[in-house]
């Protein structure tokens, strides 16, 4: 027995108790010796009993502790050998030093001592050892690996049942979707009632067959809109099939002048059913905003896009332009002043559109300013033309000056972009609640969400075309001077590559209005003239181009040499003019140190999807992005993305 327990059992308190008994016996013998003698005998007997009881206690305690120690040791061995939990001790090289029988039974081997952990659990090759749980699949079972780094100990727990339950829970989560025939009015124009109902019946039958094939509940909401209800397991199957219904509907109506296209919005992973419904309609809006003929899927924070292989169909009605123009007019009248912003590194389209909005503000006597920081080569000649007009040039302010002009009654107009990260001064948008977005790019996941008025038309050739249409409805008498109309026409000319790409009937109508207003085409030609030295540099870039997939040209510039974004874009345009080249990508280092990619196509390849996978965006035929790294690293990344798209759905239609 330990000394401290012995002290507690027969310590000084017992000794003092016997001394007290001795004194009491002596005192008793003083008065009556016979009683004292009896007390002395009883005290001695008590002492003897105490000693014998203490010895018996020690003997029983030792026997009990011996039995308990044996039981604990035996139970420990049984736990290690029979516990349904794997235990592995490993060394510094992450090789197994010892394991319990559960590991051998789990791996169906007698022993795995000396085997590396990465060989036992291949999952560990992708993740680093850490103080957290890692899932590893072995055969049909799923195990949880729990590391204790200090002890170099690994616990292996079978979580197959729990994992299957969690997967089943995720698979059965509710998913809402909306399908819309996004160009029904345009297709049905000129058809009689019988032809229209026949076409609509054919499209509806195709959608119904697709829904039945994937076990989706389908409910018609309106003539051109359907509600979809399914689960996340089915949604994953739809994503793997890449929404084949888009191509099937387009193919069966291909004999029409304009084929029918669908836009699909799906949502999953919301915390409430009401939020899920809002996400589904937002996804549909994004699909429509990107030009239709595609599916937008939002799962939690992830937004994915499928389809979008056809160009946006040009709308034939001006009703929306008139409605937006009147709404913009009312906002301008109610505002104290107006600040106009384009995107970073603005081009002629952004500056021209900004000048058009500036003119609209001046028609109502409002103070308006255009935010511009620095002049890049793309707009240098246009800005030289603008500087000739002092009244116009003094309306350009720096981002710092613009911030001092903004109040709660300021109207902020963003042109030629809809991304917060792309505007020159994002802080400006947080200082006012009155924001208008005018853009012609296909809508991306990032969007200025708190905009009061949004005019996004991906069918339009340029932001200048949209602003020109708005000017025709915003005021009864719009008189543009030569520089204003020339700036707007220059923006259209640049974005359409001199009216050769993305040009519709409305584009020529806008150009006709600007020409009548005094736009100088000779001045535009002077602005678009190339410098001989720049032309030689462009030829050097094109010289290094390589052709992949028979029709995709990729040109990578030399390391260490810097090129303007304009030159990179012009090189991509020039490559597209070569025989058998359907898409072109030019990669070069910009003056700001970022690696710029300009992507162009003739329409049978969606370069917007390629650039979105690399963090950029744009149009089906015109897109770009800017990345960090070296030109070689970015080129390898681009090739991997092209390889992924080719494997998933093919690069070309």
TIVEX-909431 format. One record per residue (C-alpha): x, y, z. Coordinates in steps of 0.5 Angstrom, whole numbers, padded with zeros to 4 digits, always signed. Example, Ala and Ser with C-alpha at 12.3 -4.5 7.8 and 13.67 -1.06 7.14 Angstrom:
// residues 2
+0025-0009+0016+0027-0002+0014
***
This chain:
// residues 653
+0000+0000+0000+0003+0007-0001+0005+0011+0005+0000+0016+0004-0005+0011+0005-0002+0008+0011-0001+0015+0014-0009+0016+0013-0010+0009+0016-0006+0009+0022-0003+0015+0023-0002+0020+0029-0009+0020+0030-0009+0013+0032-0003+0014+0037-0006+0020+0040-0012+0016+0041-0009+0010+0045-0005+0015+0049-0011+0018+0051-0014+0011+0053-0008+0010+0057-0009+0017+0061-0016+0015+0062-0014+0008+0065-0009+0011+0070-0014+0016+0072-0020+0010+0073-0015+0006+0077-0013+0012+0081-0020+0012+0084-0022+0004+0083-0016+0000+0081-0020-0006+0079-0024-0002+0074-0017+0001+0072-0015-0006+0071-0021-0008+0066-0020-0002+0062-0013-0003+0061-0014-0010+0059-0020-0008+0054-0015-0002+0051-0009-0008+0050-0015-0012+0046-0017-0006+0042-0009-0005+0040-0008-0012+0038-0015-0012+0034-0013-0006+0030-0006-0008+0028-0009-0015+0026-0015-0011+0022-0010-0007+0019-0006-0013+0016-0012-0016+0014-0014-0010+0010-0007-0009+0007-0008-0017+0005-0015-0016+0002-0013-0009-0002-0007-0012-0005-0011-0018-0007-0016-0014-0010-0011-0009-0014-0008-0015-0017-0014-0018-0020-0016-0011-0022-0009-0010-0025-0010-0016-0029-0017-0015-0031-0015-0008-0034-0009-0011-0038-0013-0016-0041-0019-0011-0042-0014-0007-0046-0011-0012-0050-0018-0014-0052-0020-0007-0054-0014-0006-0058-0015-0013-0062-0023-0013-0062-0025-0006-0062-0028-0004-0069-0023+0001-0070-0017+0001-0074-0010+0003-0070-0004+0005-0074+0003+0007-0071+0008+0010-0076+0015+0013-0077+0018+0019-0079+0017+0016-0087+0010+0015-0086+0011+0008-0086+0007+0003-0082+0011+0001-0075+0005-0003-0072-0002-0004-0073-0008-0008-0069-0012-0014-0072-0017-0009-0075-0013-0006-0080-0011-0013-0083-0018-0015-0083-0020-0009-0086-0014-0010-0092-0015-0017-0092-0008-0018-0091-0004-0022-0085+0001-0016-0084+0002-0009-0087+0008-0007-0083+0013-0003-0087+0008-0001-0092+0008+0006-0093+0001+0010-0091+0000+0013-0098+0000+0006-0101-0005+0003-0096-0009+0010-0097-0008+0013-0104-0012+0019-0102-0007+0021-0098-0003+0023-0104-0007+0028-0106-0008+0031-0099-0003+0033-0093-0002+0030-0087-0006+0034-0082-0010+0034-0075-0017+0033-0078-0021+0027-0081-0020+0025-0088-0024+0020-0092-0021+0014-0096-0025+0009-0100-0023+0002-0100-0027-0003-0104-0034-0001-0103-0033+0002-0096-0031+0009-0094-0027+0010-0088-0025+0016-0084-0017+0017-0082-0016+0021-0076-0009+0023-0075-0005+0025-0069+0001+0028-0071+0005+0028-0065+0004+0021-0063+0005+0019-0070-0002+0015-0069-0007+0014-0074-0014+0012-0073-0018+0009-0078-0026+0009-0077-0031+0005-0082-0036+0011-0084-0040+0007-0090-0047+0007-0087-0046+0015-0085-0043+0016-0091-0049+0013-0095-0054+0016-0091-0051+0023-0092-0050+0022-0099-0057+0020-0100-0059+0026-0096-0056+0030-0101-0058+0026-0107-0066+0027-0105-0065+0035-0103-0070+0039-0107-0068+0042-0114-0073+0047-0117-0072+0049-0124-0075+0054-0130-0075+0052-0137-0077+0058-0142-0078+0058-0150-0074+0065-0150-0075+0067-0157-0082+0064-0158-0085+0071-0161-0079+0072-0166-0080+0065-0169-0088+0065-0169-0088+0072-0173-0091+0070-0180-0094+0064-0178-0101+0062-0178-0105+0059-0172-0104+0052-0174-0097+0053-0176-0095+0056-0169-0099+0051-0165-0096+0045-0169-0089+0048-0167-0091+0049-0160-0093+0042-0159-0087+0040-0162-0083+0043-0158-0087+0042-0152-0087+0034-0153-0079+0035-0154-0079+0038-0147-0084+0033-0144-0080+0027-0146-0074+0030-0144-0077+0031-0137-0080+0024-0137-0073+0021-0139-0070+0024-0133-0076+0023-0128-0077+0031-0127-0084+0033-0125-0086+0038-0131-0091+0043-0130-0093+0049-0135-0094+0056-0132-0095+0060-0138-0095+0059-0146-0087+0059-0146-0085+0057-0139-0085+0051-0135-0083+0049-0128-0079+0043-0126-0078+0040-0119-0073+0034-0118-0067+0032-0114-0060+0034-0113-0058+0027-0116-0062+0028-0122-0059+0035-0123-0052+0032-0123-0054+0027-0129-0057+0033-0132-0050+0037-0132-0047+0030-0134-0051+0030-0140-0050+0038-0141-0057+0039-0142-0058+0036-0149-0065+0038-0149-0062+0045-0151-0059+0042-0158-0065+0037-0159-0070+0043-0159-0066+0047-0163-0065+0041-0168-0072+0040-0169-0074+0047-0171-0068+0048-0175-0072+0048-0181-0075+0055-0179-0072+0061-0181-0070+0062-0174-0070+0056-0169-0073+0055-0163-0068+0056-0157-0069+0055-0149-0066+0058-0143-0066+0054-0137-0065+0056-0130-0064+0051-0124-0062+0052-0117-0060+0048-0111-0057+0048-0104-0061+0054-0101-0063+0054-0094-0071+0055-0095-0075+0054-0101-0077+0061-0102-0070+0062-0103-0069+0056-0107-0075+0059-0112-0071+0066-0112-0065+0063-0114-0068+0059-0120-0071+0065-0123-0064+0069-0122-0061+0063-0126-0066+0064-0131-0065+0071-0132-0057+0070-0132-0058+0065-0138-0063+0070-0141-0058+0075-0140-0052+0071-0143-0056+0071-0150-0061+0065-0148-0060+0058-0151-0056+0055-0145-0057+0053-0138-0055+0056-0132-0054+0052-0125-0053+0055-0118-0052+0050-0113-0050+0054-0107-0045+0059-0108-0043+0055-0115-0045+0058-0121-0045+0053-0128-0047+0055-0135-0048+0050-0140-0050+0051-0148-0050+0058-0151-0047+0055-0157-0051+0060-0162-0051+0067-0162-0056+0071-0159-0063+0072-0163-0064+0080-0164-0070+0082-0162-0075+0086-0167-0078+0091-0162-0076+0097-0160-0081+0097-0154-0076+0095-0149-0071+0101-0151-0077+0106-0151-0079+0104-0144-0071+0104-0141-0070+0111-0144-0076+0113-0141-0074+0110-0134-0067+0113-0135-0070+0120-0136-0074+0120-0130-0068+0118-0126-0064+0123-0129-0069+0129-0127-0069+0126-0120-0061+0126-0119-0057+0132-0117-0051+0130-0121-0049+0124-0126-0043+0120-0126-0041+0115-0132-0036+0110-0131-0034+0105-0136-0029+0099-0135-0022+0099-0133-0017+0100-0139-0023+0103-0143-0024+0102-0151-0027+0106-0156-0034+0103-0154-0034+0105-0147-0032+0112-0148-0037+0113-0154-0042+0110-0150-0040+0114-0144-0040+0121-0148-0047+0119-0151-0050+0118-0143-0046+0125-0142-0050+0128-0148-0057+0125-0145-0055+0128-0138-0054+0135-0141-0061+0135-0145-0064+0135-0138-0059+0141-0135-0055+0136-0131-0048+0136-0129-0045+0130-0131-0038+0127-0131-0034+0121-0134-0029+0117-0130-0023+0116-0133-0016+0115-0131-0010+0115-0136-0010+0114-0143-0009+0107-0146-0007+0106-0154-0014+0104-0155-0017+0111-0154-0011+0115-0155-0013+0118-0162-0020+0118-0160-0018+0123-0154-0014+0127-0158-0020+0128-0162-0024+0130-0156-0019+0135-0153-0020+0139-0159-0027+0141-0156-0026+0144-0149-0033+0143-0146-0033+0136-0148-0026+0135-0145-0027+0138-0138-0032+0133-0137-0027+0128-0136-0025+0127-0129-0020+0122-0125-0023+0117-0120-0021+0121-0114-0025+0127-0117-0031+0123-0118-0031+0120-0111-0031+0128-0108-0037+0129-0113-0042+0123-0111-0048+0124-0106-0054+0120-0104-0057+0124-0110-0052+0122-0115-0054+0117-0121-0048+0113-0123-0048+0110-0130-0044+0104-0132-0043+0103-0139-0040+0097-0143-0039+0092-0137-0044+0089-0131-0038+0087-0126-0036+0091-0120-0029+0088-0121-0029+0091-0128-0031+0098-0126-0025+0103-0125-0027+0106-0118-0032+0100-0115-0032+0105-0108-0036+0110-0112-0042+0105-0113-0042+0104-0105-0043+0111-0104-0050+0112-0108-0056+0107-0109-0058+0110-0116-0054+0106-0121-0056+0104-0128-0052+0099-0132-0052+0099-0140-0048+0093-0143-0048+0089-0149-0044+0083-0146-0047+0076-0144-0049+0076-0136-0044+0073-0132-0044+0070-0125-0041+0077-0122-0046+0082-0123-0048+0089-0120-0054+0087-0116-0056+0093-0113-0057+0097-0120-0064+0101-0120-0064+0100-0128-0061+0095-0132-0061+0095-0140-0057+0089-0142-0058+0086-0149-0053+0081-0151-0056+0081-0158-0053+0088-0159-0046+0089-0162-0044+0095-0158-0045+0099-0152-0045+0105-0157-0051+0102-0160-0055+0101-0154-0054+0108-0152-0055+0111-0159-0062+0107-0159-0064+0110-0152-0062+0117-0154-0067+0117-0160-0073+0116-0154-0070+0120-0148-0072+0126-0151-0076+0129-0157-0070+0133-0160-0063+0130-0160-0058+0134-0163-0051+0131-0163-0045+0135-0165-0040+0132-0170-0035+0129-0164-0041+0126-0160-0044+0122-0166-0037+0120-0169-0035+0118-0162-0041+0113-0162-0040+0111-0169-0033+0109-0167-0035+0105-0162-0040+0101-0166-0034+0100-0172-0029+0098-0167-0034+0093-0163-0036+0090-0170-0030+0090-0174-0032+0095-0179-0039+0092-0179-0037+0085-0180-0038+0081-0174-0044+0081-0169-0048+0086-0174-0056+0086-0174-0061+0090-0177-0061+0095-0171-0054+0096-0171-0054+0099-0178-0060+0103-0176-0056+0106-0170-0051+0107-0175-0055+0111-0180-0058+0115-0174-0051+0117-0172-0049+0119-0180-0055+0123-0180-0053+0127-0174-0046+0128-0177-0041+0123-0175-0035+0123-0179-0033+0117-0182-0026+0119-0185-0024+0121-0178-0026+0114-0175-0021+0112-0181-0016+0116-0178-0017+0114-0171-0017+0106-0173-0010+0107-0177-0005+0103-0175+0002+0105-0173+0008+0101-0178+0012+0099-0172+0006+0096-0168+0004+0093-0175+0011+0090-0175+0010+0087-0168+0004+0084-0169+0007+0080-0175+0012+0078-0170+0007+0075-0165+0003+0072-0171+0009+0069-0173+0009+0064-0167+0002+0062-0168+0001+0054-0167-0005+0051-0170-0009+0046-0165-0015+0042-0166-0014+0043-0174-0018+0050-0173-0015+0053-0167-0009+0058-0167-0006+0060-0161+0000+0065-0161+0004+0066-0155+0009+0072-0155+0016+0072-0152+0018+0072-0145+0020+0079-0142+0017+0083-0148+0011+0087-0146+0005+0089-0151-0001+0093-0150-0008+0090-0149-0010+0093-0156-0004+0090-0160-0006+0083-0157-0013+0084-0159-0011+0086-0166-0007+0080-0167-0012+0076-0165-0017+0079-0170-0012+0078-0175-0011+0071-0174-0018+0070-0175-0017+0072-0182-0013+0066-0184-0015+0060-0188-0018+0055-0184-0018+0058-0177-0024+0058-0173-0022+0061-0167-0016+0065-0164-0012+0066-0158-0006+0071-0157-0003+0071-0150+0002+0076-0148+0005+0080-0142+0002+0087-0141+0005+0093-0139+0002+0092-0132+0005+0086-0131-0001+0081-0132-0002+0076-0138-0007+0078-0142-0011+0073-0147-0015+0076-0153-0020+0070-0156-0024+0071-0162-0028+0066-0166-0033+0066-0172-0039+0064-0168-0038+0056-0169-0034+0056-0162-0036+0059-0156-0030+0063-0153-0033+0066-0148-0034+0059-0144-0026+0058-0145-0025+0065-0142-0030+0064-0136-0026+0058-0134-0020+0062-0134-0023+0068-0130-0025+0072-0135-0031+0073-0140-0034+0077-0146-0038+0074-0152-0039+0068-0156-0034+0071-0161-0030+0076-0157-0027+0075-0150-0021+0076-0146-0018+0075-0139-0012+0078-0135-0008+0073-0130-0002+0073-0126+0004+0068-0128+0008+0067-0134+0006+0067-0141+0008+0060-0142+0004+0058-0135-0002+0061-0138-0001+0058-0145-0001+0051-0141-0007+0053-0137-0011+0055-0143-0009+0048-0147-0011+0044-0141-0018+0048-0141-0019+0047-0149-0017+0040-0148-0023+0039-0142-0028+0042-0146-0026+0038-0152-0027+0032-0148-0033+0034-0145-0037+0037-0151-0033+0039-0156-0030+0045-0158-0034+0046-0164-0041+0046-0166
***
